[in-house]
Amino acid sequence: MGLSEEKLVAFFAEFGEKKFRAIQVMKWIHQLGVTDFDEMTNLSKGLREKLKQVAEVRAPELMQRLDSADGTAKFLFRVGGGNAIETVYIPDGDRGTLCVSSQVGCSLDCSFCATGKQGFNRDLDAFEIIGQVWHAAKSFGQLDTANVADRKVTNVVMMGMGEPLLNFENVVDSMNLMMHDNAYGLSKRRVTLSTSGVVPALDKLADYTDVSLAISLHASNDEIRNTLVPINRKYPIAVLLDSAQRYIERMPDVRRKITIEYTLIDKVNDRPEHARELIELLKDVPVKINLIPFNPFNLSNYKRVSEGALRRFQKMLIDAGFTTTVRTTRGDDIDAACGQLAGQVQDRTRRSQRYKLDAEALIASSSDVIPVKLVQD
């Protein structure tokens, strides 16, 4: 399920099979939802028997689906070792956005995010990432229709549990499957990767994909961001924005903009002076801004921004010429709102002492895979 076209072609080449076999299997899995080789009737009987001996098509196990009063759905998947991840589907008119997880927990420990408070266990494999899309599409009957207009999942955002750029290869393979014409066929404008600022990986991203980019900024200066998003101490705002601009400049679409995600927290980053700082910071950057009211959870003492402060902040940005939207809180009755995803994480980073990310180990110059090392604080 998680193999890219290139990896499937290489797999079938081992059996002396031609490239088109990979395309056939991709369509069976991702467009028709078939996981049983016996049902892949355009494969020869001999090949089907061989596949049953050496391979399987497996998605993460769906444990539970919760449906919100506002139409939002949250999927809970078991991923082994006592761990579970969450995926959220958010309908909005003719758009249906699936928020997908990339890791079991998260090592970056952003102070306003429930996922970070759960600690970190491991990266998700590619089949566990794309499997979230597969399950959602299948549950909405999307894999039973060839009519694009009937699709429920129209957009995917890598904004669930985890930092996508710390699971580089698996995330890239999965996003490219999302956009592949023989898989889910989503436009590059409808697949978005969100990062908290893993700059070495971001600098490599354009070599492998051209998805839309969102930056989890959440602060107008380094002092505040150091507290909210600790990786900022290694890669401060100016360095991050420079990297994001380099990515956008390499895109074939010259109109592409970076989405700036800014979670507004009461009396932390929601004051007029913060809006003025943000305006100055982004004045020469091609961005659109998405303001996100903080969604409270049990392990945080932060408070939700007031409606008045939210609208004042938005107006200042709009008056300065920025396209600025407010993310409507959806699914909070099932703890599916932005920042509330926690799943179940058997934390491996804090068993005896607090650990932190060693950002120096993020890049291996001789490898396409970006390794992550955890070191004692």
Secondary structure, 3 states (H helix, E strand, C coil): CCCCHHHHHHHHHCCCCCCHHHHHHHHHHHHCCCCCHHHCCCCCHHHHHHHHHHCCCCCCEEEEEEECCCCCEEEEEECCCCCEEEEEEEEECCEEEEECCCEEECCCCCCCCHHHHCCEEEECCHHHHHHHHHHHHHHCCHHHCCCHHHCCCCEEEECCCCCHHHHHHHHHHHHHHHHCCCCCCCCHHHEEEEECCCHHHHHHHCCCCCCEEEEECCCCCHHHHHHHCHHHHCCCHHHHHHHHHHHHHCCCCCCCCEEEEEEEECCCCCCHHHHHHHHHHHCCCCEEEEEEECCCCCCCCCCECCHHHHHHHHHHHHHCCCCEEECCCCCHHHCCCCCCCCCECCCCCCCCCCEEECHHHCCCCCCCCCCCCEEEC
